[in-house]
């Protein structure tokens, strides 16, 4: 999956774009709209916490750092049995998994409270009244959707694409 970014001049043109995307068989839960706070979104599919915050990148970092920390702690406990308890390979894996869980949980709490670093570059234009539309499509449809927008919405400012990480919206 790839995420496409389009800046639209206002809500009215955003409605037209969203309708065309829906008619082009892009499912509504793959369309996310970000507008200035207080903008009436009416029936537009508004972006949620996953798109507006750094929740996903924070979880990814927390899982990997927590697992690495847990693995190191488990290996140290295995190498230095100062307590008289012998730690085996299963215990090391358990400690690594526990570290990943704690790291993922703690970092997700932090990430949910931070604005998305991916959307920072659009913040000024959104605050000026433009509307950001994020569209998640499979890789083979990227060119098709961009051409549809160019053809039917020349007022749209196409801001590029990026891979979704993780591969779910």
Secondary structure, DSSP 8 states (H G I E B T S, - for coil): -EEEEEEESSHHHHHHHHHHHHHTT--GGGEEEE--TT---TTS-B--HHHHBSHHHHHHHHHHHHHHHHHHHHHHHHH--TTS----HHHHHHHHHHHHHHHHHHHHHHHHTSB-TTTGGGHHHHHTT-EEEEEEE-GGGHHHHHHHHHHH-TT-EEEEEEE-SSS--
